[in-house]
């Protein structure tokens, strides 16, 4: 077993005390992986650092809970399983009820509500919409308030409802813009509320309980507590519908499989004290103070009238309520131990495990007695006790608690042991038989040990399967984020392509040669008019220095004007130079030089053209005159 990380446990305690979220029953590996995912975003190394961050920035709580509580769900998720539920289970529930009897269902861990509304659609298809509204109540719960708010709105995108068959989508959803809204008249039959499976009392008198891919986030102990509560919540013959990653292997005494492949189970109708105790640990909210007082008075009367020997009394909630003088002397108890949970006392498991015997007394409603229980004293002596557990009931046969009596029979036991040893000496012939019996017992223990190892391996495989399912959902969530980012990149690429086409159109439309160079005098843009003027293609010159080209333009005369533009001394300069075009014909070339400015000057733009082509637009003598003055 991996030791707990103290810093991480302190973080869980802080979350429980400050925000009321108790994650102690969740699997540590999954929790730590998701918390570290948040820590990486802030470059935090330890859980203590992250706890300090939460104290300073309380808005981080919502982001952390959204990361931990991954709400991966959908309409008709794992469609074959829903088909089996609709064919085998839901019709049986409807037919087993009287015409006017209500039908109660619970979707535990409902996230944003898709599975609850899926159940509503299937029941409406079987019963008809009017009968569904009159008789069916679907309770849907989760610990994530943000997801519940979304579920109450019942508004979903086109992508969300892709799993809904077209005929059901048209029948049960209204289209508003690009969104799909579940029918308001049927929405009233689905009741959403916050519920913690480990801390809150279960919804009772259910015909169907749906809890899919939720239990896999809890450790085995928490799963056991939840399954016992589910068993109590269901009516006799009620159905349990789990997710594909949940096996229910440890609780076969509570449920029997109807369709193991699709995780559909039926309640085993056995009323156990364990169920009653779990509900008593989370009773409905009402005033029970007077009832509790009368029960305690009755417990005292029954307990101290039962026996003069060492005796204690434990109430139905597992609290130590009475200890007599003999018990305080025998077991070193004091009045301070009253009102403490009995399971916290050493007496609950030493000299013998009493908690399971108390449950048996409750279940059988009869006394449980054990003789010659060995108790090892500090002086190395052995004390022998007869233990009797008597359930206490009031006049209406309601269980109030148990009385546990301890009778010291060490003297008689010692005499019996001496007599036994004497008989063993006389019956030496039985030693061979006894040896054979011990070998059989050893073999049985080895077989039992092997069986326990196999069970442990099976549990580890189940846990691994649940971890893989959890990681798969996390990958699914990450994949959706990547798809969103990819769509944004596609949109930005399209915008960039449009800008490039627009710029290219501008350069093509200009009736003059355009050359753009950077600070290092390397060519960035060389449009088609320049190609026609000097005979060099764009791919031959882009990236090369302007002054490395062999063209008919006296480039050295451009160095000084270009340097002035790059340094910011001049904002515009024009000139006329004698040149040879690509055909070897002498021309007068008009040049205009301007800086390429962004946040700072990043290069220069040269516009050039044959004077004959622009003679109508520019006065050549004026340009020559200004050039001579410069």
C-alpha angles and dihedrals in degrees: 000000000000112000116244119255107240093208092052092047089052088053091053090049090051092051091050095047098041103036106016095241111135110198095165091110094052123099109271096217092055094044094049093048092054095044090051088053089062092042092055090061090061098037091243117160106192137038089239089059090051091049088054089049091053091052091053098039109035091175087074089073092077093050091048094050091048088053094048097042100056105191101205108162141123147179112289091357107189091015097201091059092052090048090055090048091051093047102039110023114028095053089050091052092051095045093048092058128080116249094261099032115118121241116218125197134173129206103197115196091016096167107188094355105257095128093047091053090044088057090048092054093049093049091047090052090053099041104024124251096271095049090045092055091048100048113018127084118181115192114200122189142175138158093235109090092189091057091046091053089054091048092052091054090054090204117142137175126242089257091053094056097046090104092057113095111249095245092051092045090054092045102045105028132067118211116229112175106306093338134089119220122197114238111277096217091057093038089071091067092060113077119195125199142152113264133168111210092209101043109027128072113258124251106256141212093040128166094194132018119194117195111156126182092343103101092058090074092061129077120248095264093052090045089055092053092048094048091052089053091048089052091053093045095057126080117239105284091020121147133238120204115195135178125267093256094057118085105179089212097146096051105050090128089065101043137026121210119250094175110004094183092059094035098244114152139176127220118255103228099229117130107216131183088234090068093049092049092051091054092045088055088062107028124178116269110269139114110279100155096111093046091049091051094051091048092053091051091050091048091055092051095049096042100051093041092056104069142352094219128089106308141169131186125216120189126223092269092059096255123140104239106163137028123174126215095261091054093048090052095044098046103024094246123157137194088263088070092063114107090021119126107266091224089063092061122088088228090069091070106016131099083006137358102262102173095075090045090052090053090050091052090051093047096047094034087220137101120278117209131188124186130210098009107181119233118185113217125208091252090061092254122131121232120199121212135186106217122201123185114196121186113227117222133178126226091282093052092252113152114244101170142290136283115217118198126191118201117191106226097162094124094052092042092052090053090050091049092052091049089049093052090049091052090048090056090052094045101053089143089071093062094089091052091047090050091052090049091051091051089052090050090050090051090049091051091050090051090048091050091050090049091051091051090052091050090049091051090049091052091049090052090049091049090049090051091052091048090052090050090050092050089047090056090047090051089049090053091048091048091055089052091050091050089053091050091047091053090052091050091050090052092048091047090053090050091049091049089051091051091049092049090048092051091046090051090053092050091047092049094053113099091212137070114264123198121178119193130182129229090278090056091248117145117252102167128024111172129205094262090060089049089054092046100049104018099239121123123229095248089054096057110027109111094017126109114265090226093055092066123106102218135134094260118099094238096179089070088062098058097084097045091046091049090051091053093047092050092048095242092123132028097194137013132172133185145162120236132184110243146158118243124217090276092055093250118142112245139167108241120208113212129189118187123196132165120256101231130193122141082328135000106293100174143311137281119221120197115191135174143162108268091225089062096048099034090108092055103040131043105234097197090053091053093047090048093053090046091054091048090052 
